[in-house]
Amino acid sequence: MIQKFAPAFASLFIASSFPAPATAGTTKVYLGTQGRGESRGIYLCELNTETGALSKPRLAATLSGCGFLAIHPGRKHLYSTARGDGNQVAAFHIRDDYTLDPINLQSSEGTGPCHVSVDATGRCLMVANYGSGSVAALRIDDDGSLVKSSSAHQHEGSSINERRQKGPHAHSIYPGPDNKFAYAPDLGIDKVVIYKLNAATAAMEKVGVAETRAGAGPRHMKFGRDGRQAYVLTELHQTVTVYDRDPATGLLGRSKQDIRSLDKGIGPDGMSCSEIRVHPNGKFLYAANRDVKGTGRDSISVFKVLEEGKLKRIQTIPAKVSIPRNIGVDPDGKWLLVAGQRSGNVPVFRIGEDGRLKDNGNEVKVANAMCVEFLK
């Protein structure tokens, strides 16, 4: 049975209040927020791909407790975590004018949903639940609606950080490069849990784990352009851990590099990492560093991908926000956007040919900014 949106979720701006559909030289950007207080849900901007300028954000959909977003590969549907009225995930239709039309809500099969992703075929949505330390897969119907999950998995274990790792905390989940496996970094147990994925039936079966250092707290991850390396960002150790990936089994080997994300002059006390992105050309990688003490140490680090997938940090630049919860690289690889959760702003950085970042002075205000997602 499809659970429809309650009236509170269905409040939308009228279509005429939005900018015209994207034209040449522009890209649509959706911004997820906490969906409470000054922020009301999912916002919409237009990025000028020549100048890096962002249009004024407009509300695309009201959604309480939203946060992380994922866009269907068919570009007609968008999905979000929805924590405001229970632990749920939300499905939207992307209208011709890029506003969002609510379709339905389904249970995340856990507590504290914090991350969603869609497989390459567009038949399966995956969700990670931080609170319960669990993950689930939901089938996506032909109309974009979500079907109640029949494949939920509870992680088990703990690790050495008594404050953050008393139990499992699944922080994200991703389809692998070949769409045959799914990967779920779990901050609470210092493992990436690996599942065999059947996207057609939205079923997952655990096949193994990859270990991080004790107390590292794996949070998010990405894959190299050829799919043979996996890059895991650790929230608590503030490092990027590099693994080789076996395409046949989906398993990750022992870590072959742990590289620090923070600048040499920045101590780890009160610091954590949030998001990691790989440039479309596969030559560079970006990581966001958060100063939870609010002393202005928030930054973005740039890494160059070397032979055999190892990394070299080549730049760390101030993030121009407080608490960079998320970062996003536009599809052309020319611009990087930063979602400032505490400061409520989204600045734009130009990406040079050498991968380094330069502030171009453009930014917009969005309260409680949590996620950056481009309509590719």
N, C-alpha and C positions, 0 to 999 in steps of 0.2 A: 504494500500500500504506500503510495507516494504521499509524503508529508508536505503539504503546501506551506508557503510562507504565511505567517501571521500578518495582520495589517501593519504592525509596527515595522516589519521588514520590507514592506512593499512600497514605502514612501519614496518617490523618485522626483527629481526635477523634471519639468516638462521638456520635451525634446528641443523646443525652440530656444531654450536657455543655453544650449551647448554650441561650441564652434562647429563650423561645417565639417563634413567628412575630410579625412586626411588628404592632402594634396602632395604633389611631387616635392621632395625635400623635407617632408615631415614624417614623424612617427608618433603614434598614440602611446601614451604611458598611463598605466593604472597604478594608483598609490593606495596601498592598504594602510589603514590606521587602526587604533584601538577601538574606534566606534563608540566612544563615550566622551563625556565632557564636551569640549569644543569640537572634537572630531565626531562625525556622524556615520562614517562608513567607508566606502570605496570612492576615491576621487579620480578624476580624469584630467590629463594635461596633453598638450601637443608639443613635441620637441622639434624645433627647427634644426635639422641635421646639418645645416650649413653654418649657423651662428651659435648653436647650443642654447638658444633662448627657449624658455618654457612659457607656455600660455598660462594664464591664471587658472588654478585648479577649480574644477566644478564638481559638485557631488554627483556621482554616477549611480549610486545605490545606497540607501540607508541600511546599515547592518550593524547590530549591536555586538560588540566584542569580536569584530573581524580582525584580521591581522595578515596572515600569509596568503598569497594569491598564486594561482596557476592557470594558464590559458591553454585551452584545448588546441591540439595541432591543426584542427580544421578552422580555427580562428573565429568560430561562431559561438563559443561558450567559455565562460570563466568560472572558476571555483575558488572558494575561500574557506578558511577556518571561521567558525562562528561560535564563540564562547559565551555570548551575552545571555541567551535563553537556554542554557544547557550546553552540553558538549556535542557540538554538531559540525557538519560541513554543509556549505551552501552552494547551489548551482544557479547560474545565471545564463540567460541568452544575451549575446551581444547584438544589439539592434544595429540597423544600417547607419544610424547616427552615433554609434559607439556608446550610447547609454546602455544600462544593464536592466534586463527584465527578469525578475526572480522566477525561478522554476520550482525548486523544492529544497528541503532540508532533510538530511539523514543523520543518524547518530554516528559519532566518530568511534564508537565502541571503546571508549576510554574516557579519561578526564584530562582537561587541559590540552586540547588539540592545538598544535603550534606550527605545523608544516603540512603542506599538501603538494602533490605532484601528479602529473598525468603521463601515462605511458605513451610511447611513440605512435601507437595505433589509435589512440583516443578512445579505447574501450574500458580503461581502468583508471580509477582515481585511488591514490594511496595517501594515507594520513598518519602522522606521528602524534602520539599523545604524551606530552611531557609529564603531566601529573601522575598518570597511572603507569608510565613506562611501557606502553603498548603500541602496536601498529595495526592497521587494518587496510584491506583493499575493498573497494566498492565498484561494482559494475556500472558503467555509463551507458544509458539507453540511447537509442537512435535520436531521440529528441533532446539529448543533453542532460536528462534527469538522472539522478543518482538512485541506485537500487540498494536496499539495505545490505550491509556486508554479511557475507557468509565465510569470511576468511579473516579472523582477528587473532592476534598473537600477543601473548603477555611475555615480556622479557623478565628475566630473573637475575638476582645477584646484587652486589654492592661493591664499593671500592674504598680507598683510604681517606678521602676527604669527608670528615665526619659531618660537616655542615651541608655539603652538596651531593654526597654520594652514599646516602644510607640505603637507597634502593634504586631501581632502574628509572631512567628518565630519557625515553626515546625523544630525540630532538629534531630529527628530520628523516625523510625516506625518499629514495630516488630510484627510477628505473635505470638499469645499466645501459651501456652504449649499444648493446645488441638486443635490448628489450627482453632478454631471457631471464634476467636476475634483477633483484631489488636489494638496495643497500640502506641500512638504517643505523646511523651513528647514535649511540646511546651514552649520554654524558654520565649517567649514574654508575655504569658498570665498566667503563673504559673499553668498550668494544664497538665494532661495526658489525651488526648482525646481518647476515647475508641470506636471502631467500631466493628460491627458484620461483619465477613468476610465470603464470599462465594468464596473459592479459585478456584473452577472449572470455574466460570464465571469472576473472578477477580473483584468482586463487594464488596463495603464496605458501611455500613449504620451506622451512628452515633447512639450509644445507651447510652452514658453517659460520664462523666469526673471524674477524681480524682484530688483533689486540693493539691497543695503544699503550703508552707508558702509564703506570699506575698514577692516578690522580690527574691525568691530562684532561679528561672531560671532553671527548669528541662531540662536536656540535653539528657542523655542516660539512659537506664534501662536494667535490666535482671531479670529473674525469678529464684526462688529456684528450687532445683532439683525435688521436688514433685509438683511444679507448684502452690503451695498454698500461696507463698509469692512473692511480686514484690519489687524490689530494684531500686529506682530512684536516680540517681546521679544529684545533683544540681550544675550547673556551677557557679552561683553567690554567693550562701551561702556556697559552698564547704562542702556539707553534703551528706550522703546517707539517704534517707527517705524510711522507711519500711512500706509496706501495706500488709494486708491479701487480698487474691483474692478469689472471689466466682466462682468456676468452672462452675456453672449452668448459671449465668448471665454474667460472664466475668467482672463484676464490681469490683473495688477496694474499700475497706472500708476506713474509716478515717485513717490517718497515725498513726502508733503506736510507731514509733521511728524516731528521727532525730539524727544522730550521725555524729560528725565532722570528716572530712577526713584528715585535716591537723594535724601535730604534735603540741603539746602544745606550743612549743617555736616559732611557725610560725604564724605571724599575717595574717589576711585575705587581707590586702591591696596589690593590684597587683597580687593576686592569683586567679586561677580559676581551675575547674576540667574538665576533658575531657572524659575519658572512664572508664567503669566498666565491670568487668568480674567475672563470677562464676567458681570456680574450678570444673572439671568434677565429683568429688565425692560429690559436694554440700556442703562441710564442710567449705569452705573458699571463700572469696570474695576479689577482688583487684580493687583499684581505682587509677587513675593517677591524680596528682596535678601539675598544670602548673604555673610557675613564669613568668608572661608576662612582668615584668620589667627586666628580664634577670640578676638577682642577685644571681643565683645559688640555689634557693630554690625548684627546681623541684624535685618531689619525687613520690614514689609509696607507697600506704598504704595497709596494709593487715588486713582483718577482719576475725574473727572466727564466724561462724554461731552457735548461741546458740539455746536453746529450743524455740519453737514457732517462729523460724525464726529471732529473734532479733540478733543484731550484737555486737561484742566487738572488738575494734581496738587493734591489738596485735603487730603491727610493722609499722613504716614509715621509708623507706630507700631511700637514694638519687637515682634519676632515671638515672644518668649518661648521661643525654641528656639535651638539652635546648628545652623546649616546648614538653613534651611527649603527642603528639596528639592522640596516640592510643596505646593500649597494647593488647597482645594476649597470651593465654595459650595453649600449644600444647595439642593434643587430649589425650595423656597419663598423662597429669597433672604434668609433670616433669620440664617443662621449661616455663618461661615467657619472652616474647620479648617486647621491647619498641621502638616505632617509634618516633625518635627525629626530629621534623619538622624544627626547627631553626638550630640545630647543625648538621643535616644530618648524623646521625648514628643510628644503631639499636643494642643495647647491649642485652645480654642474661643473665638471672638470673636463678639459680637453685631453684626449689621449694622443701623445705624440707617436711618431713612427718607431721610436725606440721604446714604446710602452709606458714612458713616464707621464705623470699627470701634471697639468697646469691649470690653476683656477682661472676660469674665464670671466668671473664676476657675475654670472647669471645664477639666480636662485628664486624659489617661490616659497610661500609660507603654507604649511599643512600641519595642523596640530596633531601630535602623537603619531608621526609618520613611522610606519613599521615595515613596509615592503614596497619594492619597485619592480614592476613587471611590464615589459614591452610587448605590444601587439606586433609580432614579427611577420 
